Amino acid sequence: MKMPCLSNYWRQKKRLFKTEFGVIMTRDCFLMIWRYLHVANNGNADPATPDCLAKLRPMRTYLNEKFWTVYIPYGDETINKSM
């Protein structure tokens, strides 16, 4: 559910909306992450092609490359052994 203001997710009076954000993470912790964690440069975005995941794509590519360097599959791994 979209709230009109970011701080409404952590408000104490929950008569109208019930949110669990305060249980998972404090508001101040979330705001610090929101303020300082950046995964892509806004200047590199192409305004001609609106891509919803443009900011996350470089991070996803980087993490995929790193995960594949440490992943060592075993020969007997299966998704479903009854297959």
C-alpha positions in Angstrom: 0.0 0.0 0.0 1.5 3.4 -1.0 1.5 6.0 1.7 1.4 9.7 1.1 4.6 10.3 3.1 7.6 8.0 3.8 7.4 8.5 7.6 3.8 7.3 7.6 5.0 3.7 7.3 6.4 4.0 10.8 3.6 5.9 12.5 2.4 4.6 15.8 -1.3 5.1 15.4 -2.5 2.3 13.1 -6.2 3.0 13.0 -6.3 3.4 9.2 -3.3 1.5 8.0 -1.5 -1.5 9.5 2.2 -1.6 8.5 4.9 -3.9 9.7 7.9 -1.7 8.6 8.6 -0.6 12.1 9.0 -4.3 13.2 11.5 -5.0 10.4 13.6 -1.9 10.5 13.6 1.4 12.3 12.8 4.5 10.4 16.2 6.2 11.0 18.0 3.1 9.8 15.9 3.0 6.6 16.4 6.7 6.0 20.2 6.3 6.4 20.3 3.5 3.8 17.9 5.4 1.5 20.2 8.5 1.7 23.6 6.9 1.4 23.3 3.7 -0.6 23.5 4.3 -4.4 24.1 1.6 -6.9 24.2 3.6 -10.2 25.0 7.1 -11.4 21.9 9.0 -12.5 23.9 10.8 -15.2 24.4 7.5 -17.1 20.7 6.9 -17.5 19.3 7.2 -21.0 16.1 9.3 -20.8 15.0 8.1 -24.3 14.5 4.6 -23.1 12.7 4.5 -19.7 13.9 1.4 -17.9 12.4 0.7 -14.5 15.4 -1.4 -13.5 18.1 0.8 -15.0 19.5 1.8 -11.6 19.6 -1.8 -10.4 20.9 -3.5 -13.5 24.7 -2.7 -12.9 24.5 -4.0 -9.4 22.7 -7.2 -10.5 25.3 -7.8 -13.3 28.1 -7.3 -10.8 26.6 -9.6 -8.2 25.8 -12.3 -10.8 29.5 -12.3 -11.9 30.7 -12.5 -8.3 28.3 -15.3 -7.4 29.3 -17.4 -10.4 33.0 -17.1 -9.4 32.4 -18.7 -6.0 29.7 -21.2 -7.0 31.0 -24.7 -7.4 28.2 -27.1 -8.4 28.4 -30.7 -7.3 27.8 -33.5 -9.8 24.9 -35.1 -8.0 22.7 -32.0 -7.4 19.2 -32.2 -8.7 16.1 -30.0 -8.2 13.8 -33.0 -7.6 15.3 -36.4 -6.9 12.2 -38.2 -8.1 12.7 -37.0 -11.7 
